[in-house]
């Protein structure tokens, strides 16, 4: 009798578990789209699977963070849904790209089991973004009984429903450990799905964390900008507002995005000089030369393309700058964005709206010697809390336990105002009305 796997899986968990075994019997007929063997796995030993949306490399924020939290892990199979960076990846003993998207759950199970067949999968770390990662993680967990850990860095369900509620709920219930990068996102997901989440922020390489207060740099009308733009409007508006300020801005970030256009003439008028993505060791030293670093964010005035996403995202480069160089951070955007809330709570900078007068005032204020000393002293206190020292071992042990090994990151955010209920509500923030 033919069985409709597409409809049966979401309807009945018992039937789904039985069908998983059926699919496993067919797994040896399927191979991965693009399998690269970097180092041979010890097939007699447990395998650890790490699932991401795209390549793990240093060309975007997710890549370095994944490498940090998994540093030293052995027998790692890295699975990604697509290539966005010319297939460049420097992580995993086996690297698998599923760039031919499966069309059904049955195909996800077949495809996944096709190359994992015969292996003993012990743990799965999933950094979900696209539906593919959710379905691949569910297929592996159900088929192997592996411990599944979710690490949510970017929201794709609450602010905008690119991931359906039923798929997100199923995925989260399959997880024995659920991690998330910052308190606002944690609160939003706990309120909506009724499951516990724990914090694992965008930690910073311990060897780069400045151990002593960095000196105030020589004064000059030159600042830095770090991170990437998520919206064309952020870039265009920032250029317009920086143009009258009379400051030179050195930008260290991805200035060759395939999704956005960075007009050279517009940048020239704004005083922005792009240096591209530089190695973190180099960036840590470079940032010490500046009186402040700019981090672009959302205006939250109805003009942002993905306003809900912007409201719920915390750029990891804010933590990086505070920890490695103690450079004060100037978040350009609305005061209720996660970045603005972070620098205010920890006292490592301030925010300003997209207004040239307000931006210039903030630049001058942050550059004053007394304010420099105060903010750098505070950053020196905060930075070590976000070090990656021992994090890979912490994460492995936490996945085994099904709970955080200790409260080091939850404690770091003690007293943090995690609720966004006091923020201006938008129709895209569906969850805020019922929170």
N, C-alpha and C positions, 0 to 999 in steps of 0.2 A: 504494500500500500504506500502510495506516495505521501510524504509528510511535508507540509508547508512550513519550513523552518523560519521563514521571515515573520510569520504571524505567531508561531508557537513559542518562540523564545521569549518575547516580552510578556506573554500571557501566563505562562505556567512554569514556575521555577523547577518543579520536580521533573517535568517533561524536558525542560532545558538541560538539566544535568544528565538525563539519560541520552539525549541527543548529542551531547558533547562527546560521549564515548563512541557513538556511531561515527561522528565526524573524524575522531582520532584514527579510526581504522582506515580512513581514506587519505590520511595526511601525507603518506609517502608519495603521492602522485603530484604534489604541488611543491614548487620551489619558489624562493624569494625572487623578486624582480631584479634586485641588484645586491648581491652578497659579496662583500670584500673581507677576506681573511687577513687580518693584520698579524695576529699571533694565534697559534693553534690552541684551541680550548682543551683543557683536561676533561674529557667527556665522562670520566669516572667521578669527577668532583661536582659539587653543586654549581649551577650556573646562575648568574645574576643578570637580569634584563633591565635595561634603561630605555624608556620610550619617550621620544620627543617629536615635535611637529616637523622640525627641519634639522639641518646639520649642526653638530656640536663643534663650534670653532670660536675663534676670538673676534669674529666680525660682527657679532651682535651680543646683547647682554646676557641672553640665556646660556650661551655656550660656555663662557668662563665660569659661570656659577655652577652649572652641572658638573664641570670638571673638578671644581673645588670640593663639592659635597661628596663626590665619589672618588677622591684621590686615593690611590693605593688599592682600590678594589681589584680583585682578580677574577678571571673567567667571566668577563662582561660581554654581553651581546647588546649592542646599541641599535635600536630600531627607530627609524624615522619615517614620516609619512611622505615627505617630498624633499626636493632639492631647491633651495632658494639662493644658495651661495656657490654655484658651480660644482656642487658635490664635494666641497672641501670639508673634511672632517678629520679631527685628530683625537678621537676618543673611541674606546671599545676594542676588544680583541677581535670580535666579529662586528662588522657594520652592515646593516641591512636597510635598504631604502625600498619602501612599498609605493613607488611612484605610480604604479598602475592601480588606481583605487578599486577596492572590492565593492561590489554592488549590493551585497546582502550579508547578513550575519553568517550564513553558512559559508560564504566565500572568505570572510575574515577568519573563521575557524580553520578552514582548509589551508589558507595561505600561511597562517601563523604556525600551524602544526606541521606544515610541510618542511620547514627547516629546523624546527625545535624537536622533531620526533627523535626519540632515543636519548634525549638529554634530561637531566634532572634539574628543573628550574626551581630554585629555592625562594628567591625574592624578585619582586618586580617594582621598580621605581618609575612612575609615570608622571611626566610633566605635561599635562593635557592642554590642548588648544583647539585642535580640529576633531571632528567626530571620529576620525580614524584612530587616534591614540586611545580614546575611550574604549572603542570596540576591540582593539588589539589587546588592551590590558584585561578586559573582561574575558576574552577568549583564553588568554594564558592562565589567568587565575582560576577559571572554571575547569580548565583541562588538566592543570598540574597541581592545583591546591596550593599554589605559591602564596606567600605573604605579599600582599599588594599595598604599596604606599603611594598616595597621591601627593604631589607637590604642586600646588596651584600658585603660579606666579602672575598670571593674567586672567581676568574674568572673561568668560564667554557665555555666561548664563544669566546672571542677575541684571546687569546693566543692559545687555542686549542678548536675545535668546538665539545665539548661533548654535548653542548646544541645548537640545530639548530637555525639559525638566525630567522626563521619565528616564532618559539615558543618563543624565547626571546623577539622579537618585540611585539608579542601579549601580553605576560605577562607584559612587561613594559608599554604598552599602557593601560592596565587594572588598573595600579597603579595610585593612586592620589598623592602619595609621593614616591620618589625614593631616598634611602640613600645608601651611599657607604663609605668605611672605610678610604681611603686616596686619595690624589690629583691625582696621576698617573692613578689610576683605574677610577676615576671620569672623567678625561680628555678623556681617551680611550673610555669609554662608551658614553659620550656625542658626541664625534666625529663620532662614528659609527652609533648610533641610533637616533641622532638628538633630544634628549629629555633632560630636565634638571635633574641633580642629585645634591644632597647636602651631605655634610660631616657629618658623625657620627663616629669618630674614636673608636678604642678599648679602651674605657674609663677605668679608674682605680678607685677602691673603695676609696671614699673620706677619710674615717677614716684611711686609710693606707698611704695617701699622706703625705710625710714628710714636716712639716710646717717650720722647720728650717734647715739650711745647715748641712748635716751630717758630722761628723768629718772624717778626713783622717785616715783609719785604720793602724794599725801597719804593717810595711813593712815585706814582706815575699814572697817567690816564690810560692804562691798559689792563683789561681784565681777561678772564678766560670763560669759555662756555664748554660744557661737557654733555655727553649723552646724545640722544637722537630725537628727531621730530617724528611724532606719530600722526600729524595732521598738517596738510599743506597750509592751512590757515594760521597755524602757530608760526611757521617760518615767515610767511608773508607779513603777518602783523608785527612780529618781533623786529623784522628789518625796518618796517615803517617807523616803529617807535624808537629804535636805537639811532636812526639817522640823525636826529637833531641833538643827540646827547654829547657828541664830541669825544667819545671814548673809542679806543681800538679794542677789538675783541678777538682773541685767538680761540678758534673752535676746534676741539678735539672730539671728534665723533664721526659717524658714518655720513659723509657728504656725497655719497654715490648711491643713494637709495633707488631701487627700481620702481618705487611707488610714488616718489615725490620729486619735484623739480626745484633745484637750488640755483636760482638765476644769479650768475656771477656779477652782473651790474648792480643788482639789488643788494647783494652782499657788500660790494665795494662802497656803495653809498652809506650802508649801515656801519661800516668800519669792521666788518667781520672777515677774518682771514682763516680759511679752512686748512687744517693740517691733517684731516682724515683720522682714521683709527690708529692709535699708536700703542705699542706694548705697554702693559700696565706698570712694569718696572720704570719705564721712561716717564709715563704719565704721572706717577707718584712724585717724581722729582720735579717735573715741569710745573705742577700745580703749586708748589711751594713759592714760586716766583710772583704769584698774583695776589692782589688784595681781596679778591672775591672770585667765585665761579658762578656763572649763570646756568640755571637749569630751566629750559622751557617747559611750560605746562599748559593746561586748558584754561580758557577764559570763563567757561561755564555761563555764557550769556546767550546761549541758543545758537551760536554760530559754529560750534565744534561739530565735526562730522560724527564722532562717537563720544558724545559728552559723558554718558554714564561710565564708559570704560575709563575715560580720562579721570573721572572723579574717584574711581576705585583703584587706581594704579599708583604705585610708589616707585619712582625711578631709582634703581640701585646705585647709580652714580652719586647720588646724594650721600649715601653711607660711605662710599669709596672716598670721596673728597674729604669728608669730615675726619675719617680715620687715618688716611695716609699723609695728608698735608695740613690738616687743621684749617684749611682755607674756608672762610665764611661763605655760605651758600645763599645765593639770591634766586629764589624761585619766581619766575615770571608767570603770572596767571592768577587765578582766583584763590583767595585765602582759605577756602575749604577743600582744595585739592589735597591729596594725601601728602604730597611733597611739602606743601606749605605748612600743613599741620605737623609734619615731622620736625622741620627746622625750628618751628615755634616751641614745640614741646621740649625738645632737647637743648634749645638755646644755642644753636649752631649757625644761625642765619636769620633771614627774614624773607618776606614775599612782597611783591609789588604787582599791581595789575598792568595790563597792556596800555600804559599811558606814559608818554615820554617824560613828562614832568615828575611823576611818581618814581619812575625807574631811575632817573638822574638823581633824585633826592636819596634814594636807597643806595646807589653807588657811592655817593659822597659820604653818606653816613657810615657805610661799612668800611670805607677806606680810612676813616679817622683812626689815629694811632691808639687811642684809649679803647675804642670799640674793637679794633683788631685784637688787642691783648685779651679783652674779655671773652670774645668769641673763640679765639684759639685756645684759651685755657679751658673753656667748656668742652670744646671738641676733643681735647686731649683726655678728658675724663670719660667721654662717651665712646671714643673710638675702640678701645679694647673690648667693649661689650659685643662688638660685631666682628671680631676676629674669627678666622676659620680654624684656629688652633684646635685640633682634635675633632673637628666637625664630621669628617668622613667616618671615623670610628663611632662617634655619637650617633650618626644616622644609621649605620649598620646595626648597632645595638638596639636602637629605638625600633627599627623595623622588626627585629627578632622579638622584642618585648611586646610590640603592639601599642606602645605608649612612649613618650619621651623619656630618655634615660634619666634626665634631670630637668630642672626648670630654668636652665640658664637663659633661654631666649624669652620665655614667658615672663621671667623676672625682669629682664631688660626693659620690657615695656610696661612695667608696673605703674599704675596710675595714668596710663595713656588714655586720652578721650577717644574711645573706639567707635562711639555712636555717631552716625551722620544725620541723626534726626533733626539736629538744629541747622543743618545746611539747607540752602534753597532747593526745593524739590523740583524735579523735572519729570515729564511724562515718561521719559526713557528709564527712570529709576523705579520700575514697577514695585520692587520689594519695599520701598520706603513707606508706601501708603499703609501697608499692613504690618510693618515692623513694630 
